[in-house]
Amino acid sequence: METYRFGRGLFISFEGIDGSGKTTQATILRERLARLGRDVLYVREPGGTPIGETIRSELLSGHVSDEKTKLFMFMAARSELVYQVILPALASGRIVIADRFTYSTLVYQGIAVPSMRGLIAKMNMRFTYDIASMADRVTIWIDADPGVASSRSKGDALDPNRIGAVRLREAYRHVVSKDPAVRRIDGDLPVDEVAERIMEAVSPLMSESVPVIG
């Protein structure tokens, strides 16, 4: 999960391998913040816009086999989502909760197309309109046991078969180890405990920058 402070809003994106529980935790956090009177917007990657949802359907259909094509489709969906949805919401003081963001591309597409890892990093910066440089950031990675995560994965997984969960977990470890702002959350803990740890990480930023509506 990546959390950015942008103006009066917050951007919270959840990261982890398929089955780690990130979508469950994103839903829990959204509902919890809404009950606290916070103005919350939930988006998912790829998706969140008409173009993004079309791209998501195509990627999940299995019709696209070329890994480079997939990479550019992910980036197109992200650019549209950030420009059309995320930036306006953050600028107006809302909390945006995103299921996946830049680390997912670095991990999944970075494994699938190793020769393009440098380009992926540059594209992430360009197509997120440099959100990270404009705001404080904390990244929370939900780290789950690969065996448990694989058993939880659904048909709507980002990549259920092509890349093993063990490789993905190791890739996450490698990528996030370079970021001093990363905070690891143990995804093998009970759901309620994971949710509490996430709330502890998010609460200080909320109290500083995000107003209660009403």
C-alpha positions in Angstrom: 0.0 0.0 0.0 1.4 3.4 -1.0 0.2 6.5 0.8 0.8 10.0 -0.6 -0.2 13.4 0.8 -1.2 15.8 -2.0 -2.7 19.1 -0.8 -5.4 18.2 1.7 -6.1 14.7 0.2 -4.5 11.3 0.6 -3.6 8.7 -1.9 -3.6 5.2 -0.5 -2.7 2.3 -2.8 -2.5 -1.3 -1.8 0.3 -3.6 -3.0 1.0 -7.3 -2.7 0.8 -10.6 -4.6 -2.5 -12.0 -5.7 -4.3 -13.5 -2.7 -2.4 -11.3 -0.2 -5.6 -9.8 1.0 -5.0 -6.3 -0.3 -8.5 -6.0 -2.0 -10.1 -7.1 1.2 -8.1 -4.6 3.2 -8.8 -1.8 0.7 -12.5 -2.5 1.2 -12.2 -2.6 5.0 -10.3 0.7 5.0 -12.8 2.4 2.6 -15.7 1.4 4.8 -14.0 2.4 8.0 -13.0 5.8 6.8 -16.4 6.4 5.4 -17.9 5.7 8.8 -15.5 8.2 10.3 -17.0 10.8 7.9 -14.1 10.9 5.5 -14.7 11.6 1.8 -13.3 8.4 0.2 -13.0 7.4 -3.5 -12.0 3.8 -4.4 -10.3 2.9 -7.6 -8.6 -0.2 -9.0 -5.8 -0.8 -11.4 -6.1 -1.4 -14.2 -9.5 0.3 -14.3 -11.3 3.2 -12.7 -12.2 4.9 -16.0 -14.2 3.7 -19.0 -11.0 3.3 -21.0 -9.3 1.6 -18.0 -12.1 -0.9 -17.5 -12.0 -1.8 -21.2 -8.3 -2.4 -21.0 -8.8 -4.5 -17.8 -11.3 -6.7 -19.6 -8.9 -7.2 -22.5 -6.0 -8.1 -20.3 -8.0 -10.5 -18.2 -9.5 -12.1 -21.4 -6.2 -13.7 -22.3 -6.4 -12.4 -25.8 -3.3 -10.3 -25.4 -0.2 -12.5 -25.4 2.7 -10.1 -26.1 4.2 -8.9 -22.8 5.3 -5.5 -24.2 1.8 -4.9 -25.4 0.4 -5.7 -22.0 2.9 -3.2 -20.4 1.7 -0.3 -22.6 -1.9 -1.2 -21.9 -1.3 -1.1 -18.2 0.4 2.3 -18.5 -2.3 3.7 -20.7 -4.9 2.7 -18.1 -2.8 4.3 -15.4 -2.3 7.5 -17.2 -6.0 7.9 -17.8 -6.9 7.0 -14.2 -4.4 9.4 -12.6 -5.2 12.4 -14.9 -8.9 12.0 -15.0 -9.7 10.7 -11.5 -6.9 10.6 -9.0 -5.4 14.1 -9.3 -8.7 16.0 -9.3 -9.9 14.0 -6.3 -6.7 14.6 -4.3 -6.7 18.3 -5.3 -10.2 18.6 -3.8 -9.1 17.1 -0.5 -10.6 13.5 -1.0 -9.0 10.3 0.1 -8.3 8.0 -2.9 -7.9 4.3 -2.2 -6.4 2.4 -5.1 -6.1 -1.4 -5.4 -2.6 -1.6 -6.9 -0.3 1.1 -8.3 3.2 1.5 -9.5 4.9 -1.3 -7.6 2.6 -3.9 -9.2 3.9 -2.9 -12.7 7.5 -2.9 -11.5 7.0 -6.4 -10.1 4.7 -8.2 -12.6 5.8 -6.6 -15.8 9.4 -6.3 -14.5 9.5 -10.1 -14.3 7.7 -10.7 -17.5 9.9 -8.2 -19.5 13.2 -7.9 -17.6 14.9 -5.9 -20.4 12.3 -3.2 -19.9 12.7 -2.6 -16.1 14.4 0.7 -16.6 11.7 1.9 -19.0 9.0 0.7 -16.7 10.4 2.9 -13.9 10.5 5.9 -16.2 7.0 5.3 -17.5 5.7 5.0 -14.0 7.1 8.4 -13.2 5.8 10.0 -16.4 2.3 8.5 -16.4 1.6 9.2 -12.7 2.4 12.9 -13.4 5.1 12.7 -10.7 2.6 12.4 -7.8 5.3 11.2 -5.4 7.5 14.3 -5.8 4.6 16.5 -4.9 3.6 14.8 -1.7 4.8 12.9 1.4 4.7 9.2 0.8 4.6 6.1 2.9 4.4 2.6 1.2 2.9 -0.4 3.0 3.4 -3.7 1.4 1.0 -6.5 2.5 3.4 -9.5 2.5 1.7 -12.9 2.5 2.9 -16.4 2.4 2.9 -17.5 -1.2 1.2 -20.8 -0.6 -1.6 -19.2 1.4 -1.9 -16.4 -1.2 -2.1 -18.8 -4.1 -5.0 -20.7 -2.5 -6.9 -17.4 -2.1 -6.4 -16.1 -5.7 -9.6 -15.7 -7.7 -10.3 -15.7 -11.4 -9.9 -11.9 -11.5 -6.3 -12.1 -10.4 -3.7 -9.9 -12.2 -1.7 -13.0 -13.2 -3.0 -16.2 -11.7 -0.8 -18.7 -13.6 2.1 -17.3 -15.6 4.3 -16.1 -12.7 4.6 -18.1 -9.5 3.7 -16.5 -6.2 7.2 -17.2 -4.7 8.9 -15.3 -7.6 6.5 -12.4 -7.2 7.0 -12.1 -3.5 10.8 -12.1 -3.9 10.4 -9.4 -6.6 8.4 -7.3 -4.3 11.0 -7.7 -1.6 13.7 -6.5 -4.1 11.7 -3.6 -5.4 10.5 -2.2 -2.0 13.9 -2.7 -0.3 15.1 0.3 -2.3 12.5 2.6 -0.9 13.2 3.8 2.7 9.5 4.9 3.0 8.2 1.3 2.8 6.5 -0.3 5.8 5.8 -4.0 5.6 2.5 -5.4 6.9 2.3 -9.2 7.7 -0.5 -10.5 5.5 -0.5 -13.8 7.3 -2.0 -12.1 10.5 -5.7 -12.3 11.1 -7.7 -9.9 8.9 -8.7 -7.6 11.8 -5.1 -7.3 13.0 -3.9 -6.4 9.5 -6.6 -3.8 9.2 -5.6 -2.3 12.5 -2.0 -2.0 11.5 -3.0 -0.3 8.2 -5.2 2.1 10.1 -2.2 3.0 12.4 -0.1 3.8 9.4 -2.8 5.9 7.7 -4.2 7.8 10.7 -1.3 10.3 11.2 -1.5 11.5 7.6 -5.3 11.8 7.8 -5.2 13.9 10.9 -2.7 16.3 9.3 -4.3 16.8 5.9 -7.7 15.4 5.3 -10.9 17.1 6.6 -14.0 15.4 7.8 -17.0 16.1 5.6 -20.2 17.4 6.9 
